[in-house]
Amino acid sequence: MDFETVIGLEVHAQMLTDTKIFCNCSTKFGGAPNSHTCPVCLGMPGVLPVLNKKVVEYAMKMALATNCEINTSCEFARKNYFYPDLPKGYQISQYAYPLAEHGHILLDTNGEQKKIGITRIHMEEDAGKLLHDEHNPVSYVDLNRTGVPLIEIVSEPDMRSPEEAADYLKRLHEILVYLEICDGNMEEGSFRCDANVSIRPKGQKEYGTRTELKNMNSFRNVQRALEYEIKRQQYLVENGGTVVQETRLWDDAGGVTNSMRSKEEAHDYRYFPDPDLVPILVDEAWVEKIRKDLPELPLAKRERFVKDYQIPAYDAGVLTADRALALYYEDVVTLCGKPKIAGNWLMGDVMRFLNEDKRSIRECPIKPESLADMIKLIEEGAISGKMAKEVVEDMYKTGKSPQEIIKEKGLVQITDEGELIKTITSIIEANQAQVVEYRGGKEKVFGFFVGQVMKATKGKANPQLVNELLKKMLAG
Amino acid sequence: MELNQLTIHELQEEIKNGSVTSTQITESVFARIDAVEERVHSYIRLMKEDAFAAAKKADEDIKKGYIKPLTGIPIALKDIVCTKGIPTTCGSHILHNFVPPYNATAVEKLRDAGAIFVGKANMDEFAMGSSTETSYFGPTRNPWDLERIPGGSSGGSATAVAADECIASIGSDTGGSIRQPAALCGIVGLKPTYGRVSRFGLIAFASSLDQIGPFTKDVEDCAIMMNVLAGYDPKESTSVQAEVPDYRQFVGRDIKGWKIGIPKEYFIEGIDAEVNAAVKKAIKVIEQSGGQCVDITLPHTQYCVAVYYIIAPAEASSNLARYDGVKYGFRAADVRELLDMYKESRRQGFGVEVKRRIMIGTYALSAGYYDAYYKKASQVRALIKKDFDEAFKVCDVILTPTTPTPAFKIGEKTDDPLQMYLSDVFTISTNLAGIPGISVPCGFSSSGLPIGVQFLASHFEEGKLIQIASTYEKNAKIEKRRPAL
């Protein structure tokens, strides 16, 4: 039987505010256990939450960037459950009235666009974490993360394959990072994803029974977990079994998903409006103010690069994957006026250096002005492309300008025709046998002469000029 | 008269003209505590050393002419407001050892106004009760009859004032917990508008209903206390940024031409005959004072108790989830695993009434029951609020009895929660609507038990309450009695 896969994703993204969502504690990752806490985030008796307005504005940015409708009134609700990392015994989240709903983003695969619906975006506080002593029956509670602001982005069940799910996640991640509202760090838990997945026979309208997958901490793991889970569900159905609605944990080492709890064991969270917080009223003026400050988003930037710079879609994709990289690229293009060549240098040598050193474009020692100058020097014929390879590496290592490096190394191209004619004349005289071969039709020998000229000039000869002169002089 | 029997404004006069010191007042208060506390049990904890140190400091300030609204005045705090460095138990075993690292905003304000803190007053566990019998630390007794309850949940705060073990006190009112004990102990008690006094540091029972307010010996003192307590607090999201008037200016102003609403739903069968008579007499006094009484209706009154006993326990079930033995307070010993620790800490840490309300509240919020209980209750609550909005279109103030009966006997209703709940039948609606209410003494029963009359006003109209209550107090000429302890 042919099956169709149905996937919906829930993403938790940590907002990049300096302070927590309901108190003034720092949101910095790490720190001695419980050092970023106060009576409010510790859930002490009698304390009260006060909303960090910045969290609302960040969430609104994401809502607008994903084409959501922002509700004019929304409220916080309490999600009640007991766990030692949850000091109040409830998490402040949003339930019946979320901040934003009915959005979508576009996936662009092989030139085809597909719309993935966003059901809702809501704000909530993070919980703390437990540390278990491996040798003693003791657990420790660290509440530094408690109250760190999160948004949850819930998608419609619109994805039809693990690849599509991974693509959606990457696009969402990209937007969050572009908006500078989330650092996107998956290892530190700034960007987390749960997946709902089901299968159904092709053509069937009703959804199959879904399972919820948790504990996937990379794009690759999301895809692997989904691939495994789809196979597991197919095997069950094809062998007369049924899929049970349950929550399953991805086991990275084993490459499998394992049942965590069944539907019957699911919590009853007893949501109700949090009486300690008032409804959040969002007027049109506020929305417009946020909208005005939105940066150009990746998809729009990509399309503009292709159109305005006449570069391939692939290049545009690579160059816009990181907002800082895109800005760097645009700076270089503005300065040198050569979009395609600038892209090649950036995606080739510069990014290779950065990747080797695990550096981001923000930490690149080469200033956009320097890269642009180097491209101009090539265009002017002052240095050859081959020389430039050496120059760019030195620029990366030293942070110096290309002019400085060329001067220091004496890397000036020989463009003096008279000097080159002298050199070529003596080479022709010394290699008469090869001249005969060439004139006899063996054109391959031409390369030999180029090599000889370069050797004699220590690579400084302008290659174009050498070509021209050699052709003329060998013709006799 | 002893110093501890005087009011804030009387003592302030004495302090200002240099005839008494704060230390003398404090000595007088603690002498009284030594004499009667064993029988009344107003306090869970006394703060004697701190009090005398503060009194000494107050006397230095007074000498320099630096006198604030409560400088040198001994005040009692219900043990539900957090006091930095001083155990705050909320009347519960589960918090018996909890020492807050912060002060409630109300405590800060009182301290900044110069108040001397006498101690932490007894209360029903987590403010759940109408008699102060559910306190883990034992019951408080009514100074007028030691066999009887003082009301609750702020029973200790009320008796401390009534028995002159302090000059004034603060309590909290979720469904009548200030006004009911004020009435049963023969003193003045005011529940402010929701959002008027900061809840920061007030240990939550039902967050949408809780409000801190004063207990005082007369209405003028109530105005003085409100001047200190009222105001916006950026630490509380439900705190309201409304202008705070000088409440003292309303004291003694006449009420000529005022319309006083008399809701028929509050004069029902089952109300004690002597209470009924005393309140009817109060109506006469109000009319003689220039007020015009009009019959009004608050049609959803009959649902108030039911609505309250869904919303308050629902919120409480969530508010009390944090007492899990993990971070502070009581943790059961000899438990094997996490679930055990939760269960045993809460089983041993909470009393019967608290557990009952956690159960009711948890049920009311459960999947499948939420709509029928919590949601429906919230909808009816909106109707109850609308009743009052409509009523205040035709009257300035509403007058009702504070309680259906005078103080009942200790143990009389402990086995019958429903009867206990009904003792708040006239005070609950105020909290549901978020409006302010005041209880003022209006006489005594034949057996010498105090009776209270309640005035209600629209949101942020505490000034009107002070105005009518002080006018009533002046014109009613209720016999000044003191409990014979």
Chai-1 contact restraints between the chains, C-beta under 6 A:
chainA,res_idxA,chainB,res_idxB,connection_type,confidence,min_distance_angstrom,max_distance_angstrom,comment,restraint_id
A,P39,B,Y102,contact,1.0,0.0,6.0,A-B,restraint_1
A,G43,B,R322,contact,1.0,0.0,6.0,A-B,restraint_2
A,P45,B,I203,contact,1.0,0.0,6.0,A-B,restraint_3
A,G46,B,C82,contact,1.0,0.0,6.0,A-B,restraint_4
A,G46,B,G201,contact,1.0,0.0,6.0,A-B,restraint_5
A,G46,B,L202,contact,1.0,0.0,6.0,A-B,restraint_6
A,G46,B,I203,contact,1.0,0.0,6.0,A-B,restraint_7
A,L48,B,F200,contact,1.0,0.0,6.0,A-B,restraint_8
A,L48,B,E236,contact,1.0,0.0,6.0,A-B,restraint_9
A,V50,B,S237,contact,1.0,0.0,6.0,A-B,restraint_10
A,R78,B,S318,contact,1.0,0.0,6.0,A-B,restraint_11
A,N80,B,S318,contact,1.0,0.0,6.0,A-B,restraint_12
A,F82,B,Y342,contact,1.0,0.0,6.0,A-B,restraint_13
A,P84,B,V326,contact,1.0,0.0,6.0,A-B,restraint_14
A,K88,B,R322,contact,1.0,0.0,6.0,A-B,restraint_15
A,G89,B,A321,contact,1.0,0.0,6.0,A-B,restraint_16
A,G89,B,R322,contact,1.0,0.0,6.0,A-B,restraint_17
A,Y90,B,S318,contact,1.0,0.0,6.0,A-B,restraint_18
A,Y90,B,A321,contact,1.0,0.0,6.0,A-B,restraint_19
A,D268,B,S366,contact,1.0,0.0,6.0,A-B,restraint_20
A,D268,B,A367,contact,1.0,0.0,6.0,A-B,restraint_21
A,R270,B,L365,contact,1.0,0.0,6.0,A-B,restraint_22
A,F272,B,L365,contact,1.0,0.0,6.0,A-B,restraint_23
A,F272,B,Y374,contact,1.0,0.0,6.0,A-B,restraint_24
A,P275,B,S207,contact,1.0,0.0,6.0,A-B,restraint_25
A,P275,B,S208,contact,1.0,0.0,6.0,A-B,restraint_26
A,P275,B,E315,contact,1.0,0.0,6.0,A-B,restraint_27
A,D276,B,S207,contact,1.0,0.0,6.0,A-B,restraint_28
A,L277,B,S237,contact,1.0,0.0,6.0,A-B,restraint_29
A,V278,B,S237,contact,1.0,0.0,6.0,A-B,restraint_30
